[in-house]
Amino acid sequence: MQAFILIQTEVGKATSIAQQIAGLSGVLTSEDVLGPYDVVVRIEAAGADEMPAVVQRIQQVAGITRTLTCQVAASA
């Protein structure tokens, strides 16, 4: 099971937050981006009951102000 997490950060912290998140368990990719969100992360978990733990690890990173999780409907 995979999902994208769209993240808003405190001003000027997107790059360092993306780097911190990249090292967390369950994170496939973590990129700082331009637009309404500052960081886009792709995560993977073995099942639906493990997904919240991955999301929670990300949300605990200092400097994150808001997240939006979008579950992937089907992985190719």
MOHUNOR-V981822 format. One record per residue. N is the residue number from 1. RES is the residue in one letter. BURIAL is + if it has 9 or more other C-alpha atoms within 8 Angstrom, else -. Layout:
BEGIN
n:N res:RES burial:BURIAL
n:N res:RES burial:BURIAL
END
This chain:
BEGIN
n:1 res:M burial:+
n:2 res:Q burial:+
n:3 res:A burial:+
n:4 res:F burial:+
n:5 res:I burial:+
n:6 res:L burial:+
n:7 res:I burial:+
n:8 res:Q burial:+
n:9 res:T burial:+
n:10 res:E burial:+
n:11 res:V burial:-
n:12 res:G burial:-
n:13 res:K burial:+
n:14 res:A burial:+
n:15 res:T burial:+
n:16 res:S burial:-
n:17 res:I burial:+
n:18 res:A burial:+
n:19 res:Q burial:+
n:20 res:Q burial:+
n:21 res:I burial:+
n:22 res:A burial:+
n:23 res:G burial:-
n:24 res:L burial:+
n:25 res:S burial:-
n:26 res:G burial:-
n:27 res:V burial:+
n:28 res:L burial:+
n:29 res:T burial:-
n:30 res:S burial:+
n:31 res:E burial:+
n:32 res:D burial:+
n:33 res:V burial:-
n:34 res:L burial:-
n:35 res:G burial:-
n:36 res:P burial:-
n:37 res:Y burial:+
n:38 res:D burial:+
n:39 res:V burial:+
n:40 res:V burial:+
n:41 res:V burial:+
n:42 res:R burial:+
n:43 res:I burial:+
n:44 res:E burial:+
n:45 res:A burial:+
n:46 res:A burial:-
n:47 res:G burial:-
n:48 res:A burial:-
n:49 res:D burial:-
n:50 res:E burial:+
n:51 res:M burial:+
n:52 res:P burial:-
n:53 res:A burial:-
n:54 res:V burial:+
n:55 res:V burial:-
n:56 res:Q burial:-
n:57 res:R burial:+
n:58 res:I burial:+
n:59 res:Q burial:-
n:60 res:Q burial:-
n:61 res:V burial:+
n:62 res:A burial:-
n:63 res:G burial:-
n:64 res:I burial:+
n:65 res:T burial:-
n:66 res:R burial:-
n:67 res:T burial:+
n:68 res:L burial:-
n:69 res:T burial:-
n:70 res:C burial:-
n:71 res:Q burial:-
n:72 res:V burial:+
n:73 res:A burial:-
n:74 res:A burial:-
n:75 res:S burial:-
n:76 res:A burial:-
END
